[in-house]
């Protein structure tokens, strides 16, 4: 029986029909203790659900749905290394990547924990070599610039975390520039190469398969740049200027990166869950290995909370079930992520991949088409920018949107009073916007006399997540909370969040079209199975290339 035919689901449908006519302003008026009743804390995070359109009975019914779906057992199955990715017959062990040392986890006879820590120990050694200027370029220069070449999770996670935690770098580390390259068109790399010194630049090539065409295209360009600048053989260049991070070491060796320059992870490490592994080398280079460990420790604290806490006080579970309520019972299918701290500028993009690549599915675990909504359309922006970009739609548009407001409670305690005031300004805007979205213009005097185009209907649900302060621990906990939220929703929706077959077909078709651009002859004929639009666009490009050659 599909989940939407189950007793718990039907009970929520009946409940939603009763509750959908209630306005949040009336819920707050009726219950002065609403914040205390709907806020929860763990691992440096406060989760406030009081501005969601729900009652205590809603939470109980959602808890019933979770229990019906055997959520607690499935959480334990993931932590224990059982196969939770059935389409690829794999476990999902991203939690093992941040597990403390000497905490054995046996999967198919292998102690995964021991392997993880061996890999991290090698990364720590390389990081310390680079920071201590013991890693040298082709002419003996110490490394001053590092370029992380990756795509998807190999780029978004490290980039986001480096920007969020950059303040924790020591003076020694701040002298090192960390750059990120992911675009396959070469634009990011071309701009960088014009500014970097070849002799003091190190490239980290991050690819699980070491066959990802986007990543290898950038790596090949970087290699050519170094060879041209140095007049040194490729095998010397790769020895001094490349580190490979991969699950397929033979492929990295085939490309040219020697074994001693490689860091290994495992095929069960999904790209969007990989920054906790040696894929996070750029993070360790940016903030120091000790702070990278603090980042892992914060995620592990949230892991323990998720695994051990009761469902009705479990932050990732509550976050997930609240969104299920909005999507499947209140018919809200858009989700805005709104951090009110500039250091979190890349968080929305990271969560777009985490959520939409994981749960953007329309086929159930049993292989049947799904007849209910799953992942929403997710986007976001740093709050102050968003206020001047798309908040108009949130406040007065025709679409219902659920929002996550995210901010640290404390910042700049040891800096100037003016900076502290700026942080308070950001917090005031964060709280004002969530208040106005929930309560509408009932918060204003004489709102009823305003013309229609100035009225705010309110009743837009939002969650506020407040960190005590932004640290490696709190940021690790925040990201782990969202990861676990995604898994909880997949259990409710009966889908696999750990594969991404929808991504693969586009890569295959792109590869098949690549050779078409090499044939610029006037009598070029597209393959029989090429549609007229694609053939016409290729011809347009070829004609221009021929005219300009």
ABEGO torsion letter per residue (X at the ends): XBAAABAAAAAAAAAAAAAAABBAAAAAAABAAAAAAABBBBGGBBBBAAABBBBAAAAAAAAAAAAAAGAAAAAAAAAAGBBABAAAGBBBAAAAAABBBGBBBBBGGBBAAAAAAAAAAAAAAAAAAAAAGABBBAAGBBBABBBBBBBEAAAAAAAAAAAAAAAABBAAAAABBBBBBABAAGAAAAAAAAABBAAABBBBBBBAAGABAAAAAAAAAAAAAAAAAAGBBAAAAAAAABBBBBABAAAAAAAGBBAAABBBBBAABBAAAAAABAAAAAAAAAAEAAAAAAAAAAAAAAAAAAAABBAAABAAAAAAAAAAAAAAAAGBABBBBBBBBAAAAAAAAAAAAAAAAAABBABBAAGBBBABBBBBBBBEBBAAAAAAAAAAAAAABABBBBBBBBBBABBGAABBAAAAAAAAAAAAAAAAAAAAAAAEAAABBGAAABBAAABBAEGBBBBBBBBABBBAAAAAAAAAAAAAAAAAAAAAAGBBAABBAAAAAAAAAAAAAAAAAABABAABBBBAABBAAAAAAAAAAAAAAAAAX
